[in-house]
Amino acid sequence: MKRYRIPGVLDVYEVSDPKEIEAVNNDARIDRQFAAQTCPFNWLFVKRSLSALSFAGKRFPTMNPRGSMERKSAQEELWNRLNLKVQELKLGPEELEPLAQWVRGDGPDRS
């Protein structure tokens, strides 16, 4: 883990090792609280990152604080929508069935 710090101006941690990333992710002190405008350069980085991690002016659920009810309800809603599609996606589109039969060796070579 690398830290770049200029007091009152910049305070950035660079994490690239998977174990360190997991440790940082599990640290309750580090969360997605973006309301505080501390160091000017940090705020510019955060603002730029949030614009990339948003769609139509709304942050992706993963960019909301862990305890956010909005995040939790968005994740539950997505989970429910995806679970409704499981059977349909598991079987695949009907128009691909002749191709699937041919791949399994059940269909004629002309297929």
DSSP file (Angstrom, degrees, kcal/mol; ACC not computed):
  #  RESIDUE AA STRUCTURE BP1 BP2  ACC     N-H-->O    O-->H-N    N-H-->O    O-->H-N    TCO  KAPPA ALPHA  PHI   PSI    X-CA   Y-CA   Z-CA
    1    1 A M              0   0    0      0, 0.0     2,-0.4     0, 0.0    14,-0.2   0.000 360.0 360.0 360.0 130.3    0.0    0.0    0.0
    2    2 A K  E     -A   14   0A   0     12,-2.6    12,-3.4     2,-0.0     2,-0.4  -0.868 360.0-158.6-110.9 146.0    1.4    3.4   -1.0
    3    3 A R  E     -A   13   0A   0     -2,-0.4     2,-0.6    10,-0.2    10,-0.2  -0.988   4.9-166.6-126.8 130.0    0.3    6.7    0.5
    4    4 A Y  E     +A   12   0A   0      8,-3.4     8,-3.0    -2,-0.4     2,-0.4  -0.966  21.6 171.3-113.3 120.0    0.8   10.0   -1.1
    5    5 A R  E     +A   11   0A   0     -2,-0.6     6,-0.2     6,-0.2    -2,-0.0  -0.983  26.8 169.3-141.2 127.9    0.2   12.9    1.3
    6    6 A I  E >>  -A   10   0A   0      4,-2.9     3,-2.9    -2,-0.4     4,-2.6  -0.938  51.2-111.7-127.0 107.2    0.7   16.6    1.3
    7    7 A P  T 34 S+     0   0    0      0, 0.0     4,-0.1     0, 0.0    -2,-0.0  -0.066  95.8   1.4 -49.0 127.9   -1.0   17.9    4.5
    8    8 A G  T 34 S+     0   0    0      1,-0.1     3,-0.1     2,-0.1    -3,-0.0   0.349 134.1  56.0  79.5  -5.9   -4.1   19.9    3.7
    9    9 A V  T <4 S+     0   0    0     -3,-2.9    32,-1.7     1,-0.4    33,-0.7   0.717 111.0   7.9-121.1 -47.6   -3.7   19.4    0.0
   10   10 A L  E  <  +A    6   0A   0     -4,-2.6    -4,-2.9    31,-0.2    -1,-0.4  -1.000  44.9 168.2-146.9 137.7   -3.6   15.7   -0.9
   11   11 A D  E     +A    5   0A   0     -2,-0.3     2,-0.4    -6,-0.2    -6,-0.2  -0.719  22.3 158.9-151.4  97.3   -4.1   12.4    0.9
   12   12 A V  E     -A    4   0A   0     -8,-3.0    -8,-3.4    -2,-0.2     2,-0.4  -0.964  25.9-155.6-128.7 136.9   -4.3    9.3   -1.3
   13   13 A Y  E     -A    3   0A   0     -2,-0.4     2,-0.6   -10,-0.2   -10,-0.2  -0.931   8.7-155.7-107.5 134.7   -3.8    5.6   -0.7
   14   14 A E  E     +A    2   0A   0    -12,-3.4   -12,-2.6    -2,-0.4     2,-0.5  -0.953  15.7 178.8-111.0 120.6   -2.8    3.4   -3.7
   15   15 A V        +     0   0    0     -2,-0.6    -2,-0.0   -14,-0.2   -12,-0.0  -0.983  19.3 147.5-125.5 125.1   -3.7   -0.3   -3.1
   16   16 A S        +     0   0    0     -2,-0.5    -1,-0.1     0, 0.0     3,-0.0   0.580  42.6  98.3-129.7 -22.1   -3.1   -2.9   -5.8
   17   17 A D  S  > S-     0   0    0      1,-0.1     4,-2.7     2,-0.0     3,-0.3  -0.561  71.4-134.3 -71.7 128.7   -2.4   -6.2   -4.0
   18   18 A P  H  > S+     0   0    0      0, 0.0     4,-2.2     0, 0.0     5,-0.2   0.845 104.8  50.6 -54.1 -37.9   -5.5   -8.3   -3.8
   19   19 A K  H  > S+     0   0    0      2,-0.2     4,-2.2     1,-0.2     5,-0.1   0.900 112.0  47.0 -68.4 -39.7   -5.0   -9.2   -0.1
   20   20 A E  H  > S+     0   0    0     -3,-0.3     4,-2.8     2,-0.2     5,-0.2   0.893 110.3  53.3 -67.2 -38.9   -4.6   -5.5    0.8
   21   21 A I  H  X S+     0   0    0     -4,-2.7     4,-2.6     1,-0.2    -2,-0.2   0.925 110.4  47.3 -60.6 -44.2   -7.7   -4.6   -1.3
   22   22 A E  H  X S+     0   0    0     -4,-2.2     4,-1.9    -5,-0.2    -1,-0.2   0.905 112.0  50.0 -64.1 -41.3   -9.7   -7.1    0.6
   23   23 A A  H  X S+     0   0    0     -4,-2.2     4,-0.7     2,-0.2    -2,-0.2   0.916 112.3  46.9 -63.7 -43.0   -8.4   -5.9    3.9
   24   24 A V  H >< S+     0   0    0     -4,-2.8     3,-0.8     1,-0.2     6,-0.2   0.910 111.1  52.5 -64.3 -41.7   -9.2   -2.3    3.0
   25   25 A N  H 3< S+     0   0    0     -4,-2.6    -1,-0.2     1,-0.2    -2,-0.2   0.850 110.6  47.6 -62.6 -34.7  -12.7   -3.3    1.8
   26   26 A N  H 3< S+     0   0    0     -4,-1.9     2,-0.6    -5,-0.2    -1,-0.2   0.571  86.1 104.4 -84.3  -9.2  -13.3   -5.1    5.1
   27   27 A D    X<  -     0   0    0     -3,-0.8     3,-1.5    -4,-0.7    -4,-0.0  -0.640  61.6-154.3 -77.1 115.0  -12.1   -2.1    7.2
   28   28 A A  T 3  S+     0   0    0     -2,-0.6    -1,-0.2     1,-0.3    -4,-0.0   0.726  90.3  65.3 -63.8 -22.2  -15.2   -0.4    8.6
   29   29 A R  T 3  S+     0   0    0      1,-0.1     2,-0.7     2,-0.0    -1,-0.3   0.753  92.8  68.7 -72.0 -22.5  -13.4    2.9    8.9
   30   30 A I  S <  S+     0   0    0     -3,-1.5     2,-0.3    -6,-0.2    -1,-0.1  -0.869  70.0 141.7-102.3 112.8  -13.1    3.1    5.1
   31   31 A D        -     0   0    0     -2,-0.7     2,-1.3     2,-0.1    -3,-0.0  -0.818  63.3 -87.6-141.5 177.5  -16.4    3.6    3.5
   32   32 A R        +     0   0    0     -2,-0.3     2,-0.8    32,-0.2    -2,-0.1  -0.434  64.1 144.7 -92.5  60.5  -18.1    5.4    0.7
   33   33 A Q        +     0   0    0     -2,-1.3     3,-0.2     1,-0.1    -2,-0.1  -0.872  11.9 163.5 -99.0 104.7  -18.7    8.7    2.5
   34   34 A F        +     0   0    0     -2,-0.8    -1,-0.1     1,-0.1    -2,-0.0   0.273  47.4  91.9-108.5  11.2  -18.2   11.4   -0.1
   35   35 A A        +     0   0    0      2,-0.1     2,-0.4     0, 0.0    -1,-0.1   0.855  66.4  83.9 -76.0 -34.7  -19.9   14.3    1.5
   36   36 A A        -     0   0    0     -3,-0.2     2,-1.0     1,-0.1    -3,-0.0  -0.551  65.0-154.3 -76.7 125.6  -16.9   15.8    3.2
   37   37 A Q        +     0   0    0     -2,-0.4    -1,-0.1     1,-0.1    -2,-0.1  -0.798  35.0 150.9 -97.9  92.9  -14.7   18.0    1.1
   38   38 A T        +     0   0    0     -2,-1.0    -1,-0.1     1,-0.3   -28,-0.0   0.795  55.3  20.3 -89.7-101.0  -11.4   17.7    2.7
   39   39 A C  S  > S-     0   0    0      1,-0.1     4,-2.5   -28,-0.1    -1,-0.3  -0.500  74.4-129.9 -74.2 137.6   -8.2   18.0    0.7
   40   40 A P  H  > S+     0   0    0      0, 0.0     4,-1.8     0, 0.0   -30,-0.1   0.897 106.6  45.1 -57.2 -44.9   -8.8   19.9   -2.6
   41   41 A F  H  > S+     0   0    0    -32,-1.7     4,-2.3     2,-0.2     5,-0.2   0.894 111.3  53.4 -68.6 -38.3   -7.0   17.3   -4.8
   42   42 A N  H  > S+     0   0    0    -33,-0.7     4,-2.9     1,-0.2     5,-0.2   0.935 107.8  51.4 -58.1 -44.9   -8.8   14.5   -3.1
   43   43 A W  H  X S+     0   0    0     -4,-2.5     4,-2.8     1,-0.2    -1,-0.2   0.881 108.6  50.9 -62.6 -37.9  -12.2   16.2   -3.8
   44   44 A L  H  X S+     0   0    0     -4,-1.8     4,-2.2     2,-0.2    -1,-0.2   0.908 111.8  47.7 -64.7 -41.2  -11.3   16.5   -7.5
   45   45 A F  H  X S+     0   0    0     -4,-2.3     4,-2.6     2,-0.2    -2,-0.2   0.925 114.1  46.8 -63.1 -44.9  -10.4   12.8   -7.7
   46   46 A V  H  X S+     0   0    0     -4,-2.9     4,-3.0     2,-0.2     5,-0.2   0.934 111.9  49.9 -63.4 -46.7  -13.6   11.8   -5.9
   47   47 A K  H  X S+     0   0    0     -4,-2.8     4,-1.6     1,-0.2    -1,-0.2   0.910 113.7  45.7 -60.3 -43.4  -15.7   14.1   -8.1
   48   48 A R  H  X S+     0   0    0     -4,-2.2     4,-1.4     2,-0.2    -1,-0.2   0.911 114.0  48.9 -66.2 -43.3  -14.2   12.7  -11.3
   49   49 A S  H  X S+     0   0    0     -4,-2.6     4,-1.7     1,-0.2     3,-0.2   0.916 109.4  51.9 -63.3 -43.7  -14.5    9.1  -10.0
   50   50 A L  H  < S+     0   0    0     -4,-3.0    -1,-0.2     1,-0.2    -2,-0.2   0.837 105.0  55.6 -65.4 -31.8  -18.1    9.6   -9.0
   51   51 A S  H >< S+     0   0    0     -4,-1.6     3,-0.7    -5,-0.2    -1,-0.2   0.868 111.6  44.5 -67.8 -33.2  -19.0   11.0  -12.5
   52   52 A A  H 3< S+     0   0    0     -4,-1.4    -2,-0.2    -3,-0.2    -1,-0.2   0.770 112.4  52.6 -77.8 -25.9  -17.6    7.8  -14.0
   53   53 A L  T 3< S+     0   0    0     -4,-1.7     7,-2.2    -5,-0.1     2,-0.3  -0.123 102.1  75.1-103.1  36.3  -19.3    5.5  -11.5
   54   54 A S  E <   -B   59   0B   0     -3,-0.7     2,-0.4     5,-0.3     5,-0.2  -0.929  60.3-153.2-139.1 161.4  -22.8    7.0  -12.0
   55   55 A F  E >  S-B   58   0B   0      3,-2.6     3,-1.7    -2,-0.3    -3,-0.0  -0.981  79.1  -7.7-140.9 129.4  -25.5    6.8  -14.7
   56   56 A A  T 3  S-     0   0    0     -2,-0.4     3,-0.1     1,-0.3    -1,-0.1   0.855 130.0 -55.4  54.9  38.5  -28.0    9.5  -15.4
   57   57 A G  T 3  S+     0   0    0      1,-0.2     2,-0.5    -6,-0.1    -1,-0.3   0.542 116.8 110.7  77.2   6.9  -26.9   11.4  -12.4
   58   58 A K  E <   -B   55   0B   0     -3,-1.7    -3,-2.6     0, 0.0    -1,-0.2  -0.962  67.9-122.8-119.2 128.3  -27.4    8.5  -10.0
   59   59 A R  E     -B   54   0B   0     -2,-0.5    -5,-0.3    -5,-0.2     5,-0.1  -0.296  31.5-103.3 -64.8 147.4  -24.5    6.7   -8.4
   60   60 A F    >   -     0   0    0     -7,-2.2     3,-2.5   -10,-0.2     4,-0.2  -0.438  36.8-111.4 -62.9 147.2  -24.2    3.0   -8.8
   61   61 A P  G >  S+     0   0    0      0, 0.0     3,-1.6     0, 0.0    -1,-0.1   0.822 117.1  62.3 -54.0 -32.9  -25.3    1.1   -5.7
   62   62 A T  G 3  S+     0   0    0      1,-0.3     4,-0.1     9,-0.0    -2,-0.0   0.639  97.0  59.9 -68.9 -11.9  -21.8    0.0   -4.9
   63   63 A M  G <  S+     0   0    0     -3,-2.5    -1,-0.3   -10,-0.2     3,-0.1   0.355  88.3  89.8 -97.9   5.2  -20.8    3.7   -4.6
   64   64 A N  S <  S-     0   0    0     -3,-1.6   -32,-0.2    -4,-0.2   -31,-0.1  -0.680  94.5 -82.7 -95.0 155.8  -23.2    4.4   -1.7
   65   65 A P    >   -     0   0    0      0, 0.0     3,-1.9     0, 0.0     6,-0.2  -0.180  40.3-114.2 -56.0 149.9  -22.2    3.9    1.9
   66   66 A R  T 3  S+     0   0    0      1,-0.3     6,-0.1     5,-0.1    -2,-0.1   0.853 115.5  47.6 -54.9 -39.7  -22.4    0.4    3.2
   67   67 A G  T 3  S+     0   0    0      4,-0.1    -1,-0.3     5,-0.0     2,-0.2   0.398  82.6 128.9 -85.5   4.4  -25.2    1.2    5.7
   68   68 A S    <>  -     0   0    0     -3,-1.9     4,-2.1     1,-0.2     5,-0.1  -0.397  50.8-154.0 -66.8 128.2  -27.3    3.0    3.1
   69   69 A M  H  > S+     0   0    0      2,-0.2     4,-2.7     1,-0.2     5,-0.2   0.843  97.6  57.8 -68.3 -32.9  -30.9    1.9    2.9
   70   70 A E  H  > S+     0   0    0      2,-0.2     4,-2.2     1,-0.2    -1,-0.2   0.919 107.8  46.6 -61.6 -43.6  -31.0    3.1   -0.8
   71   71 A R  H  > S+     0   0    0     -6,-0.2     4,-2.4     2,-0.2    -2,-0.2   0.932 113.1  48.8 -63.5 -46.2  -28.1    0.8   -1.6
   72   72 A K  H  X S+     0   0    0     -4,-2.1     4,-2.3     1,-0.2    -2,-0.2   0.916 113.0  46.3 -62.7 -43.7  -29.6   -2.1    0.2
   73   73 A S  H  X S+     0   0    0     -4,-2.7     4,-2.5     1,-0.2    -1,-0.2   0.877 112.0  51.6 -69.0 -35.9  -33.0   -1.7   -1.5
   74   74 A A  H  X S+     0   0    0     -4,-2.2     4,-2.2    -5,-0.2    -1,-0.2   0.899 111.4  47.5 -65.6 -39.9  -31.4   -1.3   -4.9
   75   75 A Q  H  X S+     0   0    0     -4,-2.4     4,-2.5     2,-0.2    -2,-0.2   0.899 112.9  48.3 -67.9 -40.2  -29.4   -4.5   -4.4
   76   76 A E  H  X S+     0   0    0     -4,-2.3     4,-2.5     2,-0.2    -2,-0.2   0.907 111.1  50.8 -65.7 -40.8  -32.5   -6.4   -3.3
   77   77 A E  H  X S+     0   0    0     -4,-2.5     4,-2.4     2,-0.2    -2,-0.2   0.921 112.1  46.7 -61.9 -44.7  -34.5   -5.1   -6.2
   78   78 A L  H  X S+     0   0    0     -4,-2.2     4,-2.7     2,-0.2     5,-0.2   0.921 110.9  52.6 -62.6 -44.6  -31.7   -6.2   -8.7
   79   79 A W  H  X S+     0   0    0     -4,-2.5     4,-2.3     1,-0.2    -2,-0.2   0.918 111.3  46.6 -57.0 -45.8  -31.5   -9.6   -6.9
   80   80 A N  H  X S+     0   0    0     -4,-2.5     4,-1.5     2,-0.2    -1,-0.2   0.909 112.2  49.6 -66.1 -42.5  -35.3  -10.1   -7.3
   81   81 A R  H  X S+     0   0    0     -4,-2.4     4,-0.7     1,-0.2    -2,-0.2   0.910 113.2  46.7 -63.3 -41.6  -35.3   -9.0  -11.0
   82   82 A L  H >< S+     0   0    0     -4,-2.7     3,-0.8     1,-0.2     4,-0.5   0.887 108.0  55.7 -68.7 -37.9  -32.4  -11.3  -11.8
   83   83 A N  H >< S+     0   0    0     -4,-2.3     3,-0.8     1,-0.2     4,-0.4   0.832 102.1  57.7 -63.8 -31.3  -34.0  -14.3  -10.0
   84   84 A L  H 3< S+     0   0    0     -4,-1.5     4,-0.3     1,-0.2    -1,-0.2   0.773 109.0  46.2 -67.7 -24.6  -37.2  -13.9  -12.1
   85   85 A K  T <X S+     0   0    0     -3,-0.8     4,-2.7    -4,-0.7     5,-0.3   0.447  83.5  97.8 -96.7  -1.2  -35.1  -14.4  -15.2
   86   86 A V  H <> S+     0   0    0     -3,-0.8     4,-2.7    -4,-0.5     5,-0.2   0.926  85.0  44.8 -56.8 -51.4  -33.0  -17.4  -14.1
   87   87 A Q  H  > S+     0   0    0     -4,-0.4     4,-1.7     1,-0.2    -1,-0.2   0.916 115.0  48.5 -61.9 -43.8  -35.1  -20.1  -15.8
   88   88 A E  H  > S+     0   0    0     -4,-0.3     4,-1.4     1,-0.2    -1,-0.2   0.918 116.7  41.8 -62.2 -44.7  -35.4  -18.1  -19.0
   89   89 A L  H  < S+     0   0    0     -4,-2.7    -2,-0.2     1,-0.2    -1,-0.2   0.835 109.5  58.4 -73.6 -33.0  -31.6  -17.4  -19.1
   90   90 A K  H  < S+     0   0    0     -4,-2.7    -1,-0.2    -5,-0.3    -2,-0.2   0.886 112.5  39.7 -64.9 -38.1  -30.7  -20.9  -18.0
   91   91 A L  H  < S-     0   0    0     -4,-1.7    -1,-0.2    -5,-0.2    -2,-0.2   0.773 104.7-145.1 -82.7 -26.7  -32.5  -22.5  -21.0
   92   92 A G     <  -     0   0    0     -4,-1.4    -1,-0.1    -5,-0.2    -2,-0.1  -0.056  39.6 -35.4  83.6 170.1  -31.4  -19.9  -23.5
   93   93 A P    >   -     0   0    0      0, 0.0     3,-1.4     0, 0.0     4,-0.2  -0.362  52.4-129.6 -66.0 142.2  -33.3  -18.5  -26.5
   94   94 A E  G >  S+     0   0    0      1,-0.3     3,-1.9     2,-0.2    -2,-0.0   0.837 104.1  65.3 -61.1 -35.4  -35.6  -21.0  -28.3
   95   95 A E  G 3  S+     0   0    0      1,-0.3     4,-0.3     2,-0.1    -1,-0.3   0.657  96.0  58.7 -67.1 -13.6  -34.2  -20.1  -31.7
   96   96 A L  G <> S+     0   0    0     -3,-1.4     4,-2.5     1,-0.2    -1,-0.3   0.470  77.3  95.4 -90.6  -2.0  -30.8  -21.5  -30.6
   97   97 A E  H <> S+     0   0    0     -3,-1.9     4,-2.6     1,-0.2     5,-0.2   0.899  80.8  52.1 -59.8 -43.8  -32.2  -25.0  -29.9
   98   98 A P  H  > S+     0   0    0      0, 0.0     4,-2.1     0, 0.0    -1,-0.2   0.912 112.2  47.4 -59.0 -39.2  -31.2  -26.4  -33.4
   99   99 A L  H  > S+     0   0    0     -4,-0.3     4,-2.5     2,-0.2    -2,-0.2   0.913 110.8  51.4 -65.0 -42.7  -27.7  -25.1  -32.9
  100  100 A A  H  X S+     0   0    0     -4,-2.5     4,-2.2     1,-0.2     6,-0.2   0.903 109.4  50.4 -61.8 -41.1  -27.6  -26.6  -29.4
  101  101 A Q  H  X>S+     0   0    0     -4,-2.6     5,-2.8     1,-0.2     6,-1.1   0.916 110.7  49.2 -62.8 -42.2  -28.8  -30.0  -30.7
  102  102 A W  H ><5S+     0   0    0     -4,-2.1     3,-0.8     4,-0.3    -2,-0.2   0.910 110.4  50.4 -64.0 -41.8  -26.0  -29.9  -33.4
  103  103 A V  H 3<5S+     0   0    0     -4,-2.5    -1,-0.2     1,-0.3    -2,-0.2   0.888 110.0  50.6 -63.4 -38.6  -23.4  -29.1  -30.8
  104  104 A R  H 3<5S-     0   0    0     -4,-2.2    -1,-0.3    -5,-0.2    -2,-0.2   0.621 119.3-114.2 -73.4 -10.9  -24.6  -32.0  -28.6
  105  105 A G  T <<5S+     0   0    0     -3,-0.8    -3,-0.2    -4,-0.6    -2,-0.1   0.597  90.6 108.5  88.5  10.9  -24.3  -34.2  -31.7
  106  106 A D      < +     0   0    0     -5,-2.8    -4,-0.3    -6,-0.2    -5,-0.1   0.705  61.9  72.4 -92.3 -23.1  -28.1  -34.8  -31.8
  107  107 A G  S    S-     0   0    0     -6,-1.1     2,-0.0    -9,-0.1    -8,-0.0  -0.482  89.8 -93.1 -95.5 163.3  -28.9  -32.8  -34.9
  108  108 A P    >   -     0   0    0      0, 0.0     3,-1.1     0, 0.0    -1,-0.1  -0.332  34.5-115.8 -69.2 155.9  -28.2  -33.4  -38.6
  109  109 A D  T 3  S+     0   0    0      1,-0.3    -2,-0.0     2,-0.2    -7,-0.0   0.787 113.1  65.4 -63.5 -27.8  -25.0  -32.0  -40.1
  110  110 A R  T 3         0   0    0      1,-0.3    -1,-0.3     0, 0.0    -3,-0.0   0.802 360.0 360.0 -65.6 -27.4  -27.1  -29.8  -42.4
  111  111 A S    <         0   0    0     -3,-1.1    -1,-0.3   -13,-0.1    -2,-0.2   0.531 360.0 360.0 -61.8 360.0  -28.4  -27.9  -39.3
